[in-house]
Amino acid sequence: MYVLSILAADETKSGGSILGILPLLLIPVAMYFLMIRPQRRRQREAAALQSAIEVGDEIMTTSGIYGFVTGFEGDIAWLEIDDNVQIRISRAAIQRRVDTSAADGSIEVADADKSAKSDRVKPDSVTSGSSTNTSVDQIILNDGDANN
């Protein structure tokens, strides 16, 4: 008798159960389009970049090290990070190729900013600053006198 009442209750609520299951079915579909598909696209792009890297290209690794590729040994790339300083890295550690033409322009801008800042700072006032040091000493002494 108890089983029949449960079956009867299920038959009356059958329309609601389909709408209740629909969000549970849509969650995996949404996860596929929002998470899995973009990740696969990024993996394909990274694999294409790593296979397109050639000797002489400037690259940045996933740890932020910049250098020039000097050779390959299978899945290992040799990276020159300074004059006569080479390190071995995994080919998978190559994050991106550095555009040297864009980097040269940004370095010039940074150098221009440094020269503009150095024009504003006068080294003579800093090095000859006996009056500056005296004023700091006076402030410390005045603070000490005010506390007493």
C-alpha positions in Angstrom: 0.0 0.0 0.0 2.8 2.4 0.9 4.6 1.6 -2.4 1.5 2.4 -4.4 1.2 5.8 -2.8 4.8 6.6 -3.7 4.2 5.5 -7.3 1.0 7.6 -7.5 2.9 10.7 -6.2 5.6 10.2 -8.8 3.1 10.0 -11.6 1.5 13.3 -10.6 4.8 15.1 -10.4 6.3 13.8 -13.6 6.1 17.2 -15.5 8.0 18.9 -12.7 10.8 16.4 -12.7 11.8 17.1 -16.3 12.1 20.8 -15.5 14.1 20.0 -12.4 16.6 17.8 -14.4 17.0 20.4 -17.2 19.4 22.7 -15.2 21.4 19.7 -14.2 21.9 18.8 -17.8 22.7 22.4 -18.9 25.5 22.8 -16.3 27.9 20.4 -18.1 27.1 21.9 -21.5 27.8 25.4 -20.1 31.1 24.2 -18.5 32.2 22.8 -21.9 31.6 26.1 -23.7 32.9 28.3 -20.9 35.9 26.3 -19.6 37.0 23.3 -21.6 36.7 24.7 -25.2 38.7 27.9 -24.5 41.4 25.9 -22.6 41.8 23.5 -25.6 42.1 26.5 -27.9 44.9 28.0 -25.7 46.6 24.6 -25.7 46.5 24.5 -29.5 47.9 28.0 -29.8 50.7 27.3 -27.3 51.6 24.1 -29.2 51.6 26.0 -32.5 53.8 28.7 -31.0 56.3 26.2 -29.5 56.6 24.4 -32.8 57.1 27.7 -34.7 59.9 29.0 -32.5 63.2 28.9 -34.4 66.9 29.5 -33.5 67.5 33.2 -33.0 64.0 34.1 -31.8 63.7 36.1 -28.6 61.3 34.5 -26.3 59.9 34.8 -22.8 59.5 31.7 -20.6 56.6 30.9 -18.3 58.9 32.0 -15.4 59.5 35.4 -17.0 63.1 34.8 -18.3 63.9 36.6 -21.5 66.5 35.2 -23.9 67.4 34.1 -27.4 67.0 30.5 -28.6 70.3 29.1 -29.6 69.3 25.5 -30.3 67.0 22.6 -29.8 67.5 19.0 -28.6 64.2 17.3 -28.9 61.9 18.8 -26.3 64.7 20.9 -24.8 65.6 24.4 -26.0 68.8 26.2 -25.3 68.3 29.8 -24.3 71.0 32.5 -24.2 70.0 34.9 -21.4 73.3 36.9 -21.4 76.6 36.9 -23.2 77.9 33.4 -23.1 75.3 32.3 -20.5 73.0 29.6 -21.8 70.3 27.6 -19.9 68.3 24.6 -20.9 64.6 24.9 -20.7 61.7 22.6 -21.7 60.1 23.6 -25.0 56.7 23.7 -23.1 58.1 26.5 -20.9 58.1 28.9 -23.8 55.3 31.3 -23.2 55.5 33.8 -26.0 57.7 35.2 -28.7 59.0 38.7 -27.9 58.4 41.3 -30.6 61.8 43.0 -30.7 60.5 45.9 -32.9 57.9 46.9 -30.3 60.4 46.4 -27.4 62.9 48.8 -29.0 60.2 51.6 -29.1 59.2 51.1 -25.5 62.8 51.1 -24.3 63.4 54.5 -26.1 60.3 55.9 -24.3 61.6 54.6 -21.0 65.0 56.2 -21.6 63.3 59.5 -22.5 61.3 59.3 -19.2 64.5 58.7 -17.2 66.2 61.7 -18.8 63.2 63.9 -18.1 63.2 62.8 -14.5 66.9 63.3 -14.1 66.5 66.9 -15.4 64.1 67.6 -12.6 66.3 66.1 -9.8 69.3 68.2 -9.1 72.2 66.1 -7.6 73.9 69.2 -6.2 71.1 70.0 -3.8 71.2 66.4 -2.6 75.0 66.0 -2.2 75.7 69.5 -0.7 72.7 69.1 1.5 74.3 70.2 4.8 71.4 72.6 5.2 69.0 69.8 4.4 70.6 67.6 7.0 70.6 70.5 9.5 67.0 71.1 9.0 66.2 67.4 9.6 68.3 67.5 12.8 66.6 70.7 13.9 63.2 69.0 13.4 64.3 66.1 15.4 65.6 68.3 18.2 62.5 70.5 18.1 60.3 67.4 18.4 62.5 66.2 21.3 62.1 69.6 23.0 58.4 69.6 22.5 58.1 66.2 24.2 60.1 67.3 27.2 
